[in-house]
């Protein structure tokens, strides 16, 4: 395989020939990659314990601006970013480094919708459906790339971004470009995708979220936008965020009923824990996400069985609250 740095020099040279960026190319915050307990470990981003991905890579300043615009072979007119880059350490040569895009359910969809490409609208301040005409491509070269579709469906296959070689390690390296199709002008907003890093030799990394800034000039909005995407990447009704909609989620809803601040159980997205959120849970009980990322369903219990279940659960909740075990 050709040296990664050589192929990227050619790519960026091509971009610079056909476009005139408004500013010097951003360097950004790298995705730091290490090996811990024989598995890949990612660090360096924004930590988020409340969302699906424990780490987010998003720029809250001009470093997140696009590199430029270019007509990419095989993909067409595109807005292109070179951030985030990658900083590799302690990987064996030729062990393989792949980026693996992960679909996630959208917490406010009905029926359940699995998304690979995410969009936050600065006009509404909400996570919305990604524009159908504007896929994103992670691009190593014109022949080595994957496209993330806005339409629900299968994830793209993993893309090898490095072998790596010794020359790839120990510095901030821009291994790929990120291209947003502008065959139809894409609306301003934050565009994101969940991914993980895999290897032929090491276990996969924890998932992380990459968020790109397309025309959000109030940079202070970018971290909140990324946090909003991360918090929306759960099954509808999965209020304890364990990828299963079950009795434990009812406990979260019941214990925060009426709250306007503790909003993990805000399944209706109206900024209030109310009966609408119970209805979301009720409609989705039995749904799960398998370890491979597939949506499965055990079905909603029969009405009589479900009523008995709620009565039993209410007794447990009452006893727990009077013993001081349940935080209201």
Helices and strands as residue ranges (DSSP letters): H 4-18, E 31-36, E 39-43, E 46-47, E 55-57, G 62-64, E 68-72, E 76-81, E 86-88, E 97-102, E 104-105, E 114-115, E 118-121, E 126-128, E 136-139, E 145-148, E 159-162, G 166-168, E 172-173, E 177-181, E 189-198, E 208-214, H 221-231, H 247-255, H 275-284, E 287-289, E 295-297, H 303-322
